[in-house]
Each structure stands twice: as C-alpha cells, then as structure tokens.
C-alpha cells in the first residue's frame, strides 16, 4: 500500500522522521504531506503512533484529470469493491489547486458517481444502501493530476481524546507535539510552558517523554473495516505499549487564570500523565528557573483572539524581561502570529520557522538561553 500523511506546512520533515522511526519504506516528503509504503498492518501502527500528521490516507490512484471525463474514468478504474463492502457508506471530500477542474462540489459529485458506478456493477445493484461503516473517500486535484484516497483515521489525529474542551484560543495537539519535538525535548531536561492554557503543550511533552503512543485512547474509522483484521489493531496497540518508558519527569505548566490550570489538570488526568506534569497558577511575567538547562516551549496570547493587541505587546515585553535571568543553556521556543513579536520581546530570534496554527499564519521563534543584556 501507498500511504499519504497530510500535515501542516512546515512539519513535513518531522512527519517524515516519525515514519522512518516506524520503519516505513519509501518515505518522501512533499509540500503539506509525506508519502510512504507499507502494508495493511501499518494502518493501525500509523494511526496509533503518529504525533504530528493530520490523518492516514491510503492512496488508491493517481492519474491526469484535465477534464471531468478523465476524472470519472480514473476514479471508476479503482477496484472499490476490494475496499468498500456492499453496505459501506462512502462520502466524498476533496479540494483542487491550480487545476482546470476548480469547482470542488462538481468534482465531488463526479468522484461519488464514478465510485458508485463501479460498486454498483460489482454488487449487482443500481442503488447502494450506504447503511454500514464509513469509508471516507478523499481526493486532491493539483495541477490537473488527481490523487484518490481512503481515509483510515476518521476524526483528525489531533483528536487525542484527552481534551473535551479548551481554554481560549486552542492549539492543536499535533502542532503542540511538533513544537515539543522541535525543542529537542526527550524527557531528560526540565520542560516549562508559562502560558499553558488547557495544558496541551505540557501534556504532549509528557506523552513524548513517556514515549506513549498518542492514539491509544481513541477510535479510528478503519477499526470498523473488514479490510483491517482486529488482530492488527491489538498487535499495534501491544507494540506501542511495549515501547513506553516509565520514569520521573520535570514537566511544568503555568497560567495566570485558575480556571485554565484546573482544566489543564483535568486534561492531564484524561491523558494518563497527571503523575508527571505539574500545573500551577503563575504569572509568566515573573517566570524564573534556577536549573542550568531546560526547554521552554509556549504559545502566548496573540492579541487577535484573547487580548487587545497593546496588552499582548506589553505582555511579550514583560515576559522577555523575565527571561533575562534564565541560564544560557535553556532553549526557548515561542509560537506567535504577531509580526513585531521580536521587537516587543526584546531580542532577535536565533532561528524562525513559518508554521500555521489552523488557518492562522505564525512564526516559531527559537532562542538560546543567553538572555543577559
């Protein structure tokens, strides 16, 4: 099988590294997605273990689609009956970029009609009941080339299952995990988030420190498919749990709002990491640590959502002043959409990386720990 893992722009390298660690073959990073080769048994492994990918798609076809007839014939050529049973529900989603077929609703209708035609012929019926399990069809038409997929995941991989609600502007779990990995945190050093909100970044840090598979506490669409044997899911979960670590970790999250801290503690319990994460009511402007080294990863309020812009800028300045006492071996990563963040923070970043928090364009500012004047 060929798998495609969509991801946020800027995270392709991290997802590719995750796939290599899972011993997947033919790993190839592209803009906004990573492709690899594997078998049916890898469907559970990928869904259970991936931290930064958006979902796991099985690529069924790739063909030129300059017009509707080519799209119809290309989709109809897929042996859908090998994947979708007679009663399977097969809704269609997709998008088109830089292509002659630019009407997404029209393309969706053609893909649905072509798949139904092939399935109807295979099962000898004009109308398919679609009363069974869901087999979500997805397509991408890019520069007049169509790619057609089956979505094995269902709800996106960022839905870990531990966050029933959020506090303020939410940070997706997949992006939070990416920030932790980019800080090079692996569980040995102190780890802090002074703007923890609902606790997503510290919780993802704890999952990474424990090497706990992020998908163990949720369900996936392909668990209802006959294509994937139940034993493959059991084997995948057992393999993931065998690779967990058990140790003592110094992971801390702070927020000035008591209700956010209460919610973060609740989410940590749901994630099963309450024993290795501490949450406290704390003011980021007074942040201080004596440890000679560590990682600080945070996503402060942007101003567009949670605070007035001027208040956010004042907060950045106060936070930057507080970090001047931080020992030089600390690594600091701050995600912000504010274009003048460095000016208000009071220091130029050693490195910047463009990322997206949902549809919001952001920069990830990376600093060393030498914050002295």
C-alpha positions in Angstrom: 0.0 0.0 0.0 1.0 3.6 -0.5 0.1 5.9 2.4 -0.2 9.7 2.4 0.1 11.6 5.6 -1.2 15.2 5.3 0.4 17.7 7.7 0.7 21.4 8.5 3.0 23.2 6.2 6.4 23.3 7.8 6.1 20.0 9.6 6.9 17.7 6.7 10.4 16.9 8.0 9.1 15.9 11.4 6.4 13.6 10.0 9.0 12.0 7.6 11.3 11.3 10.6 8.3 9.8 12.5 7.7 7.4 9.6 11.3 6.4 9.4 11.3 5.6 13.1 8.3 3.4 12.5 10.4 1.6 9.8 8.2 2.7 6.9 9.6 2.4 3.4 10.0 4.9 0.5 9.4 7.9 2.8 9.1 11.0 0.6 8.2 14.5 1.9 6.2 16.8 -0.3 4.5 20.2 0.4 1.9 19.6 3.1 2.2 15.8 3.1 4.5 12.8 3.4 4.1 9.6 1.4 5.4 6.1 2.3 4.9 2.5 1.5 3.6 -0.2 3.8 1.0 -3.0 4.4 -2.5 -3.3 5.9 -0.9 -3.9 9.3 0.7 -0.5 9.2 -2.7 1.2 9.2 -3.1 0.7 13.0 0.6 1.4 13.6 0.5 4.7 11.8 -2.8 5.9 13.4 -1.7 4.9 16.9 1.8 6.4 16.8 1.9 9.5 14.6 2.2 12.7 16.7 2.4 15.4 14.0 0.5 14.1 11.0 -3.1 15.1 10.3 -4.5 11.7 9.2 -3.6 8.5 7.5 -4.8 8.1 3.9 -4.5 5.0 1.7 -3.6 6.3 -1.8 -5.7 4.3 -4.3 -4.9 6.1 -7.6 -3.0 9.0 -9.2 -3.8 10.0 -12.8 -4.1 13.0 -15.1 -7.5 14.8 -14.8 -7.7 17.7 -17.1 -11.5 17.3 -17.5 -14.5 15.7 -15.9 -14.4 12.7 -18.2 -10.8 11.9 -17.2 -11.7 12.3 -13.6 -14.7 10.0 -13.9 -12.8 7.2 -15.7 -9.8 7.5 -13.4 -11.9 7.1 -10.3 -14.1 4.3 -11.9 -10.9 2.3 -12.7 -10.2 1.9 -8.9 -11.4 -1.5 -7.7 -13.6 0.0 -5.0 -15.2 -3.4 -4.2 -11.8 -4.5 -2.8 -12.1 -1.9 -0.1 -15.8 -0.9 0.4 -18.4 -3.6 1.2 -21.9 -3.6 -0.4 -23.5 -1.6 2.5 -20.5 0.7 3.1 -21.1 4.4 3.4 -18.7 6.3 1.1 -19.0 10.1 1.3 -16.6 12.2 -0.7 -14.4 15.2 0.3 -11.6 16.9 -1.5 -10.1 20.1 -3.0 -8.5 21.4 -6.1 -5.4 23.6 -6.6 -4.1 25.2 -9.7 -6.2 22.9 -11.9 -8.8 23.3 -14.7 -11.3 21.4 -12.6 -11.6 24.1 -10.0 -15.2 23.6 -8.8 -14.9 21.3 -5.8 -18.6 20.5 -5.5 -18.7 19.4 -9.1 -15.6 17.3 -8.6 -17.1 15.7 -5.5 -20.2 14.7 -7.5 -18.1 13.2 -10.3 -16.0 11.2 -7.8 -19.1 9.9 -6.0 -20.8 9.0 -9.2 -17.8 7.1 -10.5 -17.2 5.1 -7.3 -20.9 4.3 -7.1 -20.9 3.1 -10.7 -18.0 0.7 -10.1 -19.5 -0.6 -6.8 -23.0 -0.9 -8.3 -21.6 -3.0 -11.1 -19.6 -5.2 -8.7 -22.5 -5.8 -6.3 -25.2 -6.0 -9.0 -27.4 -3.2 -7.7 -28.5 0.2 -9.0 -28.8 1.8 -5.6 -26.3 1.2 -2.8 -27.7 1.2 0.7 -24.8 3.0 2.5 -26.0 1.9 5.9 -22.8 0.3 7.1 -19.4 1.5 8.2 -18.0 4.8 6.8 -15.3 4.7 4.1 -14.4 8.3 3.6 -13.2 9.0 0.1 -10.8 12.0 -0.3 -9.3 13.5 -3.4 -6.8 16.1 -4.4 -6.5 17.6 -7.8 -3.3 19.5 -8.1 -2.0 20.9 -11.5 -4.5 18.7 -13.3 -3.3 15.5 -11.6 -5.9 13.7 -9.4 -5.0 11.6 -6.3 -7.7 9.5 -4.7 -7.6 8.2 -1.2 -9.5 6.3 1.5 -9.3 8.0 5.0 -8.4 5.4 7.6 -8.4 7.9 10.5 -11.9 9.5 10.8 -11.6 12.5 13.1 -8.2 14.1 12.7 -5.2 12.7 14.6 -5.1 15.9 16.6 -8.2 14.5 18.4 -6.2 12.6 21.0 -9.3 12.1 23.2 -8.0 13.9 26.3 -9.3 17.4 25.6 -13.1 17.6 25.8 -12.9 21.4 25.9 -10.2 24.0 25.6 -9.3 27.3 27.2 -9.3 30.4 25.0 -7.6 30.0 21.6 -6.9 26.3 21.1 -3.6 24.9 19.9 -4.0 21.6 18.0 -2.4 18.6 19.7 -0.4 17.7 16.5 1.1 21.2 16.4 1.9 21.2 20.2 3.7 17.9 19.7 5.7 19.3 16.8 6.8 22.3 19.0 8.0 19.9 21.7 9.9 17.8 19.2 11.5 20.9 17.6 12.8 21.9 21.0 14.6 18.5 21.1 12.9 17.6 24.4 13.1 13.9 25.1 12.3 13.7 28.8 15.6 14.3 30.4 15.6 18.0 30.9 13.2 20.3 32.8 10.3 21.4 30.5 8.2 24.5 31.0 5.2 26.3 29.4 4.4 29.6 31.2 1.2 30.1 29.1 -0.1 26.6 29.3 -3.9 27.3 28.8 -5.7 23.9 28.8 -2.3 22.2 29.1 -1.8 20.9 25.6 1.9 21.6 25.2 3.0 20.1 28.6 0.7 17.1 28.1 2.2 16.4 24.7 5.6 16.8 26.2 4.7 14.2 28.8 3.4 11.8 26.1 6.8 12.3 24.3 8.8 11.8 27.4 7.0 8.5 28.2 7.1 7.5 24.5 3.3 6.9 24.8 1.5 6.4 21.6 -0.9 9.4 21.3 -3.7 7.4 19.7 -4.1 4.7 22.3 -7.2 6.3 23.9 -9.3 6.9 20.8 -11.1 5.2 18.0 -10.3 5.2 14.2 -12.5 4.8 11.2 -10.6 1.7 9.9 -11.4 -0.2 13.1 -14.8 -0.9 11.5 -13.3 -2.1 8.2 -13.2 -5.7 7.2 -10.0 -4.8 5.3 -8.1 -4.4 8.6 -8.2 -7.5 10.8 -9.0 -6.8 14.5 -5.8 -8.6 15.4 -3.8 -5.9 13.6 -5.2 -3.3 16.0 -4.4 -5.4 19.0 -0.9 -6.1 17.8 -0.4 -2.4 17.0 -1.5 -1.3 20.5 0.6 -4.0 22.2 3.7 -3.0 20.2 3.1 0.7 21.2 2.7 -0.1 24.9 5.8 -2.3 24.8 7.8 0.8 23.8 6.6 3.0 26.6 9.1 4.4 29.2 8.5 4.8 32.9 10.4 7.4 34.7 10.4 10.7 36.7 10.0 13.9 34.7 10.2 17.6 35.4 7.3 19.0 33.3 5.6 22.2 34.4 2.8 24.4 33.0 1.7 27.7 34.4 -1.2 30.1 33.6 -2.4 33.2 35.3 -6.0 32.0 35.2 -7.0 29.5 37.9 -9.8 28.0 35.7 -7.3 27.2 32.9 -5.0 25.5 35.4 -7.9 23.4 36.7 -8.8 22.4 33.1 -5.2 21.5 32.4 -5.0 19.2 35.4 -8.3 17.6 34.3 -6.9 17.0 30.7 -3.7 15.6 32.1 -5.7 13.0 34.1 -7.7 12.1 30.9 -4.3 11.7 29.1 -2.9 9.5 31.9 0.0 11.8 32.5 -1.1 13.5 35.7 1.8 11.8 37.6 4.5 13.5 35.5 3.1 17.0 34.9 2.7 19.9 37.4 0.3 22.8 36.7 0.3 25.9 38.8 -1.3 29.3 38.8 1.6 31.6 37.8 2.3 34.9 36.1 4.6 34.4 33.0 6.0 37.9 33.6 7.5 36.6 36.9 8.8 33.3 35.4 12.1 32.2 36.9 14.1 29.0 37.0 17.4 28.1 38.6 18.1 24.9 36.7 21.1 25.5 34.4 19.4 23.9 31.4 16.0 23.0 30.1 13.4 23.6 27.4 10.7 26.3 27.4 8.0 26.0 24.8 5.0 28.2 24.8 2.2 29.8 22.8 1.3 33.1 24.3 -1.8 35.1 23.6 -1.6 36.7 20.1 -3.7 39.8 20.6 -6.1 38.9 17.7 -8.0 36.5 19.9 -7.6 36.7 23.6 -6.2 40.2 24.4 -6.2 43.5 22.8 -3.0 43.9 20.7 -1.5 46.5 23.0 -2.0 44.3 26.0 -0.3 41.4 24.2 2.7 43.5 23.3 3.1 44.6 26.9 2.9 41.0 28.0 5.6 40.0 25.4 7.9 42.7 26.8 7.3 41.7 30.4 7.9 38.0 29.5 11.1 38.9 27.7 12.3 40.8 30.7 11.6 37.8 33.0 13.7 35.5 30.8 16.8 37.6 31.1 17.6 35.7 34.3 17.3 32.4 32.5 20.6 30.4 32.4 22.2 30.3 29.0 21.7 26.6 28.4 17.9 26.9 28.2 16.3 26.5 24.8 13.3 28.7 24.3 10.6 28.3 21.5 7.7 30.8 21.2 4.9 30.5 18.7 3.3 33.8 17.8 1.4 35.4 14.9 2.4 38.9 15.9 4.6 40.3 13.2 6.6 42.5 15.6 7.0 39.9 18.3 10.8 40.1 18.5 10.7 43.9 18.9 8.4 43.7 21.9 10.0 40.6 23.3 13.3 42.4 23.3 15.5 40.0 21.5 16.1 38.7 17.9 15.5 35.0 17.4 18.4 32.8 16.5 16.0 31.0 14.1 12.5 31.5 12.8 10.2 28.8 11.2 6.9 29.6 9.5 4.0 27.5 10.8 0.2 27.5 10.7 -2.0 27.3 13.8 -5.1 26.2 12.0 -5.6 28.9 9.3 -3.5 31.4 11.3 -0.1 32.1 9.9 2.5 32.1 12.7 6.3 32.2 13.3 8.1 29.9 15.7 10.8 31.9 17.3 13.8 29.9 18.6 16.2 31.4 21.2 19.2 30.1 23.1 19.2 30.7 26.8 21.6 33.7 26.9 19.1 36.5 27.7 21.5 38.8 29.6 21.6 42.4 28.4 
